[in-house]
Each structure stands twice: as C-alpha cells, then as structure tokens.
Amino acid sequence: MDSKQSPGTPLPAYLRENQVLQSLPISKSSLWRLVAADKLKVVRISKRMTLFSAQSVLDYLADCEKKGRK
C-alpha cells in the first residue's frame, strides 16, 4: 500500500491514515464514515494515533469489487 513497496512485499498488519488514503480514492471524511459504519477496523494507539487494519481495507475493497460485478 506504500508507494515504495514492491508488489510481492507482504502488507503490514496495520496502516496509518495516509497509507489508507493512498490506496482508497476517497476523502478523509469518507474514510472516517467507513470506520463509523464498521466497514474498517481501527486500533487507537493513543489520542492522536489510529491504525487501520490492513485486512479490513482489503476486505472492504473485495466487497466493493463484488458489488461492482452485480
């Protein structure tokens, strides 16, 4: 998900907000709406640091792909 990451490199388990926004063509507000709707899982490390589950991002993308095929 990082622009410096090669295609065969495994994803980290958690991503920062900017890494998720690089992968999903959505706004920051839309990202937080997905969190509020329980479509993306987050881990709050501190008041100012939130990590996003990379697997939940991949699951969300797969779900979007399925809906797009119908």
Steps between C-alpha positions, in 0.01 A plus 500: 500500500800723528623650173852369578376146558561243229204286385629179663564657840248393767286773653555611855220396735405862566509817293505870583224728374710644217588149378132405485415822315771422242330167432137607503387786274291662772517806722607500863135562601384198300770288662368586845142434385611147408646462850175624656306251287730217622628431150861565601657387826726733693728477801547818699856505630461841664279808473689611191591170336261259336602198298279332241489124456651424159279191476185707552611733218554200271164352604327831426660517155397140428144580608494805271628285216221243555234771506640648181462169316128463577 
